[in-house]
Amino acid sequence: MKKTILAAALAVALPLMQPLNQPVWAQAPEQKVGAAQPAEAAKPAPKAKLAKATRKTTTAKRHQDARHCLERPNNDAIIRCAEEYL
């Protein structure tokens, strides 16, 4: 009896899921529009953008290593040191 109910529920649910699964051919016209853009992307970048790209990004204090704080003599000193990294 339970298997029959499960089969009936699947038979009803599967056709309802078909609109969610769009076929691949539905995306083809968008890809043709994107084919013209690589020619524009081949242009050299302005000097201002190159200057920004060459900057070295710094790691946020929160992501740096705070294990050196564990070498402090007592818990209060460890906590004060580690709070800088929060």
N, C-alpha and C positions, 0 to 999 in steps of 0.2 A: 504494500500500500504506500509506504514512504517513498519507494523508488518511483512509483507512478507519479506521485505528486512532484517529486524532484524533476522528473522528465518533463512534465507539463510546465513547470516553472521555467525550465531552461528553454523550452520551445517558445514560450512567450517572450522571454528576456532577450534571446539572441537577435531576433529581428529588430527589437528596439535599439540595440547597440550598433546596428549597421550605420546609422547617420553619424555616429561618433567616429567611426573608422572611415575617413575620407580616402578615396583612391588616390594614387600617386599622380595620375594624369590631371587631377584638378589643380595641381601646383605648377604645371608646365608653363602657362602664360606668364607667371611671375618671374620665372627663371629667364625668359627671353628678355624681359625688361632689364634685369640685372646684368645681362651680357654687355650692354653698352657702357656700363660704369667702369670696368677695368681700364679702359682707355683714359678716362679722367684720373684714375688713381695713379697712373704712370707718371704724372707730372711731378717734378721735383718739389719738395716741401719748401715753404718760405724759411728764411734764415731764423726768424723768431721761433718757429716751431722746432727747428733743429737745436736751438739753444736750450729750450725746455727739455728736450729729449735727452740731452747729454748730462743734465744734472743728476747727481747721485741721490737717490732717495734714501732717507734715513729711516731706520727702524724705530717704531714707536717705543717709548720707554716701557710700556706694558708688555711688549714682546721680547724685551731683552732679558738676559740671564741675571738673576738675583741670588745665585747660590753663594756668592762671596759673602753675603750677609750672614750666613750660617757660621762664619768664623768669628763672629763677635762674642764677647765674653759672657753676656747674660741675655735673657729673653727680651728684656726691654730694649736693649741695643739692637737685637735682631729685628724686632718689630719696627723700630724707628727706621732702620735701614731699608727694610722690605716695603714699607709704606710708599716709598718713592716710586716703586714699580707698579703700583695699583692704578 
